Amino acid sequence: MEVVVDLDGSGLVSVATGLPFFDHMLEQLGRHGGLDLQVHASGDLRVDAHHTVEDVGIVLGEAMAGALGDKAGIRRFASIALPLDEALVDVALDISGRPFLGYDLGLPATSTPLGDPPFDPQLAEEFWRALVTAAALTLHVRAVSGINTHHLLEASFKAVARCLRDAVRVDGVGVPSTKGVL
């Protein structure tokens, strides 16, 4: 697996995981987050997509943590309510050094897989859990409304992207914590 991320990029994205729908979501993350992002992964898709999706989350989270360094000067917090057609998703992000995922898109357990090979919509939560753990982020993703699975997932990736873009923006000099470390 190869993952390269530039948090101060311009949205240049090259993604190939073998899962076209997941690639589409990662492209949204890069483009709307202003990240230069390269993700090239090959996994055991003949078994299922779970390990590929989870591994991409882990490695991308590790790359983001490395790119953030000591986090000096970053804004740290960001939130957004992002609409996509009938879907509305709220996201709040804290580059806290403490991993936590609050995730509720209200997707039915029987959501139809998307793309070919199929991407099970439930895997998005596994991706975010792996990413926030590896990057040590606090992330809350919640659907306010929506019924189309594709729209809910895409809105969530775009919303996280916009929050990342805002939270990593440098607008100070010190570490944004009274403890002096994140």
Secondary structure per residue as TSV (DSSP state, phi and psi in degrees):
chain	resnum	aa	ss	phi	psi
A	1	M	-	360.0	140.3
A	2	E	E	-127.0	125.0
A	3	V	E	-134.3	127.6
A	4	V	E	-130.4	131.4
A	5	V	E	-135.5	136.4
A	6	D	E	-120.7	108.9
A	7	L	T	-67.3	-21.0
A	8	D	T	-104.8	33.5
A	9	G	S	-83.3	-160.3
A	10	S	-	-128.0	14.6
A	11	G	-	90.3	17.6
A	12	L	-	-75.7	125.6
A	13	V	E	-132.4	136.3
A	14	S	E	-136.9	113.0
A	15	V	E	-132.3	134.4
A	16	A	E	-152.6	103.3
A	17	T	-	-113.8	-6.4
A	18	G	S	88.3	-2.3
A	19	L	-	-122.6	95.6
A	20	P	H	-54.3	-39.7
A	21	F	H	-67.0	-42.3
A	22	F	H	-63.3	-40.4
A	23	D	H	-57.1	-43.6
A	24	H	H	-59.7	-41.3
A	25	M	H	-67.9	-42.1
A	26	L	H	-65.1	-35.3
A	27	E	H	-61.7	-39.8
A	28	Q	H	-63.0	-42.1
A	29	L	H	-58.8	-46.5
A	30	G	H	-68.9	-51.5
A	31	R	H	-64.7	-48.3
A	32	H	H	-78.8	-19.1
A	33	G	H	-89.0	-5.2
A	34	G	T	66.0	25.1
A	35	L	-	-95.4	139.3
A	36	D	E	-84.6	123.5
A	37	L	E	-137.2	126.1
A	38	Q	E	-122.1	125.1
A	39	V	E	-135.3	118.1
A	40	H	E	-131.3	115.0
A	41	A	-	-137.5	143.8
A	42	S	-	-132.4	127.7
A	43	G	-	-130.6	-165.7
A	44	D	-	-90.1	58.9
A	45	L	T	-64.0	-21.5
A	46	R	T	-66.8	-23.8
A	47	V	T	-85.3	-62.1
A	48	D	-	-173.6	178.3
A	49	A	S	-91.2	-7.7
A	50	H	H	-54.9	-52.7
A	51	H	H	-66.4	-37.5
A	52	T	H	-61.7	-48.6
A	53	V	H	-63.3	-47.0
A	54	E	H	-63.6	-43.6
A	55	D	H	-64.1	-38.5
A	56	V	H	-61.5	-42.4
A	57	G	H	-60.4	-43.6
A	58	I	H	-63.5	-51.6
A	59	V	H	-68.6	-38.9
A	60	L	H	-64.8	-41.1
A	61	G	H	-61.3	-42.3
A	62	E	H	-63.3	-41.5
A	63	A	H	-64.8	-39.7
A	64	M	H	-65.6	-42.8
A	65	A	H	-59.9	-42.6
A	66	G	H	-63.4	-41.2
A	67	A	H	-67.9	-30.6
A	68	L	H	-74.2	-24.8
A	69	G	T	56.5	-131.0
A	70	D	T	-85.3	-1.1
A	71	K	-	70.8	15.7
A	72	A	T	-61.7	130.1
A	73	G	T	86.8	-11.7
A	74	I	B	-71.5	157.9
A	75	R	-	-70.3	-32.3
A	76	R	-	81.2	-50.8
A	77	F	E	-105.9	149.1
A	78	A	E	-161.6	152.2
A	79	S	E	-152.0	158.9
A	80	I	E	-159.2	149.1
A	81	A	E	-108.6	117.5
A	82	L	E	-119.1	123.0
A	83	P	E	-93.5	147.8
A	84	L	E	-145.6	102.1
A	85	D	T	54.4	-121.8
A	86	E	T	-80.8	-10.5
A	87	A	E	-88.8	140.5
A	88	L	E	-134.9	123.4
A	89	V	E	-124.4	131.9
A	90	D	E	-98.2	134.3
A	91	V	E	-133.1	137.0
A	92	A	E	-130.2	136.9
A	93	L	E	-133.7	138.7
A	94	D	E	-133.6	119.1
A	95	I	-	-82.7	76.5
A	96	S	-	-96.9	-19.9
A	97	G	S	82.8	1.4
A	98	R	S	-124.5	108.5
A	99	P	-	-72.1	129.5
A	100	F	E	-157.5	138.4
A	101	L	E	-124.5	121.9
A	102	G	E	-107.9	116.8
A	103	Y	E	-136.0	120.2
A	104	D	E	-151.2	89.8
A	105	L	-	-93.5	-6.0
A	106	G	-	66.7	26.1
A	107	L	-	-73.6	133.7
A	108	P	-	-66.4	145.1
A	109	A	T	-59.3	-20.1
A	110	T	T	-100.6	22.0
A	111	S	-	-56.1	139.6
A	112	T	-	-70.1	131.3
A	113	P	-	-58.7	150.8
A	114	L	B	-113.6	133.8
A	115	G	T	86.0	179.3
A	116	D	T	-145.1	113.2
A	117	P	T	-64.4	156.6
A	118	P	T	-71.6	140.7
A	119	F	B	-108.2	114.5
A	120	D	-	-72.6	120.7
A	121	P	T	-53.9	-26.8
A	122	Q	T	-65.8	-19.2
A	123	L	H	-70.2	-19.8
A	124	A	H	-59.3	-40.7
A	125	E	H	-62.7	-39.3
A	126	E	H	-64.0	-39.5
A	127	F	H	-60.7	-50.4
A	128	W	H	-64.0	-39.7
A	129	R	H	-61.2	-44.8
A	130	A	H	-63.8	-43.2
A	131	L	H	-65.6	-48.2
A	132	V	H	-66.8	-32.5
A	133	T	H	-67.3	-47.4
A	134	A	H	-69.7	-34.9
A	135	A	H	-91.9	-7.2
A	136	A	T	58.0	55.8
A	137	L	-	-112.3	154.1
A	138	T	E	-103.8	124.0
A	139	L	E	-136.8	129.7
A	140	H	E	-118.8	127.8
A	141	V	E	-128.8	121.7
A	142	R	E	-143.3	130.9
A	143	A	E	-78.9	131.1
A	144	V	E	-89.6	-40.8
A	145	S	E	-157.1	164.6
A	146	G	-	136.7	150.7
A	147	I	-	-130.1	-19.0
A	148	N	-	-87.0	118.0
A	149	T	H	-57.4	-44.8
A	150	H	H	-59.3	-46.4
A	151	H	H	-64.0	-41.4
A	152	L	H	-62.9	-46.2
A	153	L	H	-65.6	-45.4
A	154	E	H	-64.6	-41.7
A	155	A	H	-60.5	-38.4
A	156	S	H	-67.1	-42.7
A	157	F	H	-66.2	-42.0
A	158	K	H	-64.8	-39.5
A	159	A	H	-66.4	-44.0
A	160	V	H	-62.0	-41.0
A	161	A	H	-58.1	-47.5
A	162	R	H	-65.0	-37.4
A	163	C	H	-65.6	-43.8
A	164	L	H	-58.2	-45.9
A	165	R	H	-55.9	-44.7
A	166	D	H	-72.9	-42.0
A	167	A	H	-71.1	-29.9
A	168	V	T	-88.6	-5.4
A	169	R	-	-61.3	132.8
A	170	V	B	-85.2	121.2
A	171	D	-	-141.9	16.9
A	172	G	-	-149.0	-164.3
A	173	V	S	-123.4	-38.1
A	174	G	S	-93.0	177.3
A	175	V	-	-72.6	128.4
A	176	P	S	-77.3	67.3
A	177	S	S	-156.9	141.7
A	178	T	T	-68.9	-18.8
A	179	K	T	-82.2	-15.1
A	180	G	S	85.2	1.1
A	181	V	-	-150.0	146.0
A	182	L	-	-122.9	360.0
